[in-house]
Amino acid sequence: MHMTIGLNRLSAGLARTAAIAVFATATLGLSAQQSAGSAQQSAGSAQTLPPVSLKSTLIAPLDLTSSSNSDSDDVNYTSSTGAVETAKAEGFSFGARADQPPPRRRYGRPNYSDSHTNPDGSSKYTFLAGGGFTLPTGGTHNYASPGWKIQVGAGRNFNQTLGVILQFDYDKFGMTTSALRRQLALYNDLCGGDCGFGSLSGNVRDWSFTLGPILNYYTSDTFGAYVTGGVGFYHKYTQFTIPTVGQYCDPYYGCYQYQANQPVDWYTSNAFGANAGFGFTYKLSRWANQRLYAEARYVWTDNKPRPYDVSGKTSYFNAFPQASARTTWVPVTFGIRF
């Protein structure tokens, strides 16, 4: 009997031990399954996150819409292209890949356009003043001698290359010795030797208003070159004078005599004319607008010839037909543009 009771107790202890072992094994298996599931879930979450690019991070905020991070609620992107859309709105442009940096911006020439400056930086308006000498050519050379000139003008520049200038020129010539001798003999002959002209002087003056283009075909920070021309109105005035003694009276210093030239014969002739030439400029400073210039032109005026007539039977007296003949000369001018 005692043997039976011992066997029963041993069987009960083994049964309890087996139950505990089965329970422990089941518990460990469940824990392993839960751990594997968590690992798989974590791996799946890691696979759904897009790769992060440092370049795109510097350009636009990250797209965290597919992440489980609670901070993603603060980002107002509705799709994975939100960062790209925001970058485009801020002025960036992307190609096929969002992680590419924006293209390098191209800068053109600065635009200076205002009331006084053209878009290319040149001044809209120009002014000039100069002087020089005149060289008669052609038939004019037979009676006129070299003289001097004055030039002033103003213009409009459409850009750095092309402009238009309105200018006033005053050109003066002397008379050749041979022309004065012939004219002196003619006057004394007309007077029957009673004129008493011992000597004779003369000059030719031509002033004009012309309008024409200017083309700057070479321009640098220091030097420039251009061609120019113009058409307009020319007024020619020719006169002959004799030396005389004048008298002037001043209330403080009294009266005194002075040497003067008295006109004895003169002619006027108005005509259409044209000119063309070229010139060079020198800039005083690369930051200054002033340029020195030197130019030479050829001038032609279409004066209408009038015949020689000293008979006194016509309405005019013309002892010097050259005064109304076509006139040509080369003026050389030095001045400043600003």
C-alpha positions in Angstrom: 0.0 0.0 0.0 2.8 2.3 0.8 4.3 1.5 -2.6 1.0 2.5 -4.3 0.9 5.9 -2.6 4.5 6.7 -3.6 3.8 5.8 -7.2 0.8 8.0 -7.3 2.7 11.0 -5.9 5.5 10.4 -8.4 3.0 10.4 -11.3 1.4 13.6 -10.1 4.8 15.4 -9.8 5.8 14.3 -13.3 2.5 15.5 -14.7 2.9 18.9 -13.1 6.5 19.1 -14.4 5.3 18.2 -18.0 2.5 20.8 -17.8 4.9 23.5 -16.7 7.3 22.6 -19.5 4.6 22.7 -22.1 3.4 26.1 -20.8 6.9 27.6 -20.9 7.5 26.3 -24.4 4.2 27.8 -25.6 5.0 31.1 -23.9 8.5 31.3 -25.5 7.1 30.5 -28.9 4.5 33.2 -28.7 7.1 35.7 -27.7 9.3 34.7 -30.6 6.4 35.1 -33.0 5.6 38.5 -31.6 9.2 39.6 -31.9 9.5 38.3 -35.5 6.2 40.1 -36.4 7.6 43.4 -34.9 10.8 42.9 -36.8 8.9 42.3 -40.1 6.7 45.3 -39.4 9.7 47.5 -38.7 11.4 46.2 -41.9 8.3 47.0 -43.9 8.1 50.5 -42.5 11.8 51.0 -43.4 11.2 49.8 -46.9 8.3 52.3 -47.5 10.4 55.3 -46.5 12.0 57.0 -49.6 15.8 57.5 -49.6 16.9 60.9 -48.3 19.2 63.0 -50.5 21.4 65.7 -49.0 21.2 67.8 -52.1 17.4 67.8 -52.2 17.3 68.4 -48.4 19.3 71.6 -48.9 16.9 72.7 -51.6 13.4 71.9 -50.2 11.9 70.3 -47.0 11.7 66.5 -46.7 8.6 64.6 -47.7 7.5 62.8 -44.6 3.9 62.0 -45.5 4.6 58.2 -45.6 6.4 58.2 -42.2 4.8 57.3 -38.9 6.5 60.2 -37.2 4.0 62.3 -35.4 5.8 65.4 -36.6 4.6 64.8 -40.1 1.3 66.4 -39.2 3.0 69.8 -39.3 4.0 69.5 -43.0 1.3 70.6 -45.4 2.3 68.4 -48.3 -0.3 66.2 -49.9 1.9 64.1 -52.0 5.5 63.1 -52.5 6.0 65.9 -55.0 5.1 68.6 -52.5 8.7 69.6 -52.0 9.3 69.9 -55.7 6.1 72.0 -56.2 7.2 74.3 -53.3 10.7 74.6 -54.8 9.2 75.6 -58.2 7.0 78.2 -56.5 10.0 79.7 -54.9 11.7 80.1 -58.2 13.7 76.8 -58.6 13.4 74.6 -61.6 14.0 70.8 -61.7 14.5 68.4 -64.5 13.7 64.7 -64.5 15.3 64.2 -61.0 14.2 66.2 -58.0 17.5 65.8 -56.3 19.4 67.7 -59.0 20.4 71.3 -58.1 18.7 74.2 -60.0 20.4 75.3 -63.2 22.9 78.2 -63.0 21.2 81.5 -63.6 22.4 83.4 -66.7 23.0 87.1 -66.3 22.8 89.4 -69.4 24.0 92.9 -69.8 22.6 95.3 -67.2 19.6 97.5 -68.3 20.2 101.2 -67.5 17.2 102.5 -69.4 15.9 105.7 -67.9 15.1 109.3 -69.1 18.8 110.0 -69.9 20.3 106.6 -70.6 19.7 103.9 -73.2 19.4 100.2 -72.3 23.0 99.6 -73.3 24.3 102.3 -71.0 24.9 105.0 -73.6 23.6 108.5 -73.1 20.4 109.3 -74.9 21.6 112.9 -75.7 24.9 114.2 -76.9 26.3 117.7 -77.3 29.5 118.8 -79.1 31.6 121.9 -79.6 34.7 122.4 -81.7 36.7 124.4 -84.1 39.4 123.8 -86.8 40.4 124.9 -90.2 39.0 124.8 -93.8 40.6 123.7 -97.0 38.9 124.8 -100.3 38.7 122.2 -103.1 37.8 122.1 -106.7 36.7 125.4 -108.3 36.5 127.0 -104.9 40.3 126.6 -104.6 40.8 129.0 -107.5 39.6 132.0 -105.5 39.3 131.0 -101.8 42.2 130.3 -99.4 42.3 128.2 -96.3 40.5 129.6 -93.3 39.0 128.5 -89.9 35.7 127.2 -88.6 33.4 126.8 -85.5 31.1 123.9 -84.9 28.4 123.3 -82.3 25.6 120.7 -82.2 23.3 118.5 -80.2 21.9 115.1 -81.0 20.0 112.0 -79.9 21.6 108.6 -79.5 19.3 105.6 -80.1 22.0 103.2 -78.8 25.8 103.0 -78.5 26.2 102.7 -82.3 23.6 104.9 -84.0 22.5 108.5 -83.4 21.5 111.7 -85.2 23.0 115.1 -84.8 21.7 118.6 -85.6 24.6 121.0 -85.9 25.6 124.6 -86.8 28.8 125.3 -88.7 30.5 128.6 -89.4 33.3 128.3 -92.0 35.3 131.3 -93.2 37.8 131.5 -96.0 40.3 134.1 -97.2 40.9 135.2 -100.8 43.8 134.2 -103.0 46.2 137.0 -104.0 45.5 136.4 -107.7 41.8 136.7 -107.3 42.1 139.9 -105.4 44.4 141.4 -108.0 42.0 140.6 -110.8 39.1 142.0 -108.9 41.0 145.2 -108.0 41.8 145.8 -111.6 38.2 145.3 -112.6 36.8 147.8 -110.0 39.4 150.5 -111.0 38.5 149.9 -114.7 34.7 150.2 -114.0 35.4 153.5 -112.2 37.5 154.9 -115.0 40.4 155.0 -112.7 38.7 157.4 -110.3 37.8 154.8 -107.6 41.1 155.3 -105.8 41.3 151.7 -104.6 44.9 151.2 -103.7 44.4 147.7 -102.3 41.6 145.2 -101.9 40.8 142.5 -99.4 38.1 139.9 -99.3 36.7 136.8 -97.7 34.0 134.1 -98.0 31.8 133.0 -95.1 29.5 130.1 -95.2 27.2 129.1 -92.3 24.9 126.2 -92.2 22.3 124.1 -90.3 22.5 120.4 -91.1 20.9 117.2 -89.8 22.5 113.8 -90.3 23.3 110.4 -88.8 26.4 109.3 -86.9 27.5 105.6 -86.9 30.0 104.6 -84.3 31.5 101.5 -85.9 34.2 101.1 -83.2 33.9 101.8 -79.5 36.2 100.9 -76.6 36.9 102.3 -73.1 39.4 104.7 -74.6 39.2 105.0 -78.4 36.3 105.2 -80.9 35.7 105.7 -84.6 32.7 106.8 -86.5 31.3 107.9 -89.9 28.9 110.8 -90.2 27.1 113.1 -92.6 24.3 115.5 -93.0 22.1 117.6 -95.3 20.7 121.0 -94.8 20.8 124.7 -95.6 23.9 126.7 -96.5 24.2 130.4 -96.7 27.2 131.8 -98.5 28.4 135.4 -98.1 31.2 136.9 -100.2 32.5 140.4 -99.7 35.4 142.7 -100.8 36.7 145.4 -98.7 39.2 148.3 -98.9 41.2 149.6 -96.0 39.9 152.8 -94.5 40.4 155.0 -91.5 37.5 155.2 -89.1 36.9 157.7 -86.2 35.4 156.9 -82.8 34.5 159.4 -80.1 34.3 158.4 -76.5 32.8 160.9 -73.9 35.7 160.1 -71.5 38.7 159.7 -73.8 37.7 161.9 -76.7 37.8 161.0 -80.4 40.4 158.8 -82.0 41.0 157.2 -85.4 41.4 153.4 -86.2 42.1 151.3 -89.2 39.1 149.4 -90.6 37.9 147.6 -93.7 35.1 149.1 -95.6 32.9 146.8 -97.7 32.7 147.9 -101.4 31.1 144.9 -103.0 29.3 141.8 -101.6 27.2 138.8 -102.7 24.9 136.3 -101.0 23.8 132.8 -102.2 21.6 130.3 -100.4 21.7 126.7 -101.4 21.0 123.1 -100.4 24.1 121.2 -99.3 25.4 117.9 -98.0 28.5 116.7 -96.2 30.0 113.3 -95.2 33.1 112.2 -93.4 34.7 110.2 -90.6 36.2 110.9 -87.2 38.0 109.5 -84.2 37.3 109.9 -80.5 39.4 109.7 -77.4 37.8 109.2 -74.0 39.5 111.2 -71.2 38.5 108.5 -68.6 36.8 105.2 -68.8 34.3 106.4 -66.3 33.7 109.8 -68.0 31.2 110.7 -70.7 33.4 113.3 -72.4 35.3 112.4 -75.5 37.7 114.4 -77.6 37.1 114.1 -81.3 38.8 114.9 -84.5 37.0 114.6 -87.8 37.2 115.5 -91.5 34.4 116.0 -93.9 33.7 116.8 -97.5 31.2 119.6 -98.0 29.3 120.3 -101.3 26.7 123.1 -101.7 24.5 123.4 -104.8 24.7 127.1 -105.3 23.0 128.4 -108.5 25.5 130.2 -110.8 24.6 133.7 -112.0 26.2 135.2 -115.0 28.7 138.0 -115.0 26.9 141.4 -115.7 28.2 144.8 -114.9 26.3 146.6 -117.6 23.8 148.2 -115.3 21.0 147.3 -117.6 19.8 144.4 -115.5 18.3 144.2 -112.1 21.5 142.9 -110.5 25.2 143.7 -110.6 27.6 140.7 -110.7 31.3 141.4 -111.0 32.2 138.2 -109.3 30.3 135.1 -110.6 32.3 132.7 -108.4 30.3 134.0 -105.4 27.2 132.1 -106.7 29.1 129.0 -108.1 28.9 125.6 -106.5 31.2 125.5 -103.4 33.3 122.6 -102.1 35.7 122.3 -99.2 37.1 120.0 -96.5 36.6 121.2 -92.9 38.8 119.6 -90.3 37.4 119.9 -86.8 38.7 119.2 -83.3 36.4 119.4 -80.3 34.7 117.6 -77.4 31.6 115.6 -77.1 29.6 115.1 -73.9 
